[in-house]
Amino acid sequence: MRSAERQIDQLPRTVDPKLKQNLQDWIDRIQSRIGEDCQAEETATPEPTETATEAPTETATEAPTETATEAPTEAPTEAPTAPPAETATPETP
């Protein structure tokens, strides 16, 4: 709050005196409300409540069925790649 008041005091003389007074009035209003507005609110701690929990129900699981697996496929052979062509090294000037 003191910083804001100093800033108001440092405003140029050409600033309208009514504006300076309005700014000061707002600072005074804020200072008067700090005690009321900045208090921690008291909140009651909630009491734990018991809730009924249903017993889990069992569900039947189906037996796994056997599925025929396909015969493995042969991996494709890779085509040979051509070796890289040589390039000329540029000469530096």
Beta strands, then each sheet from edge to edge (+ up, - down):
end
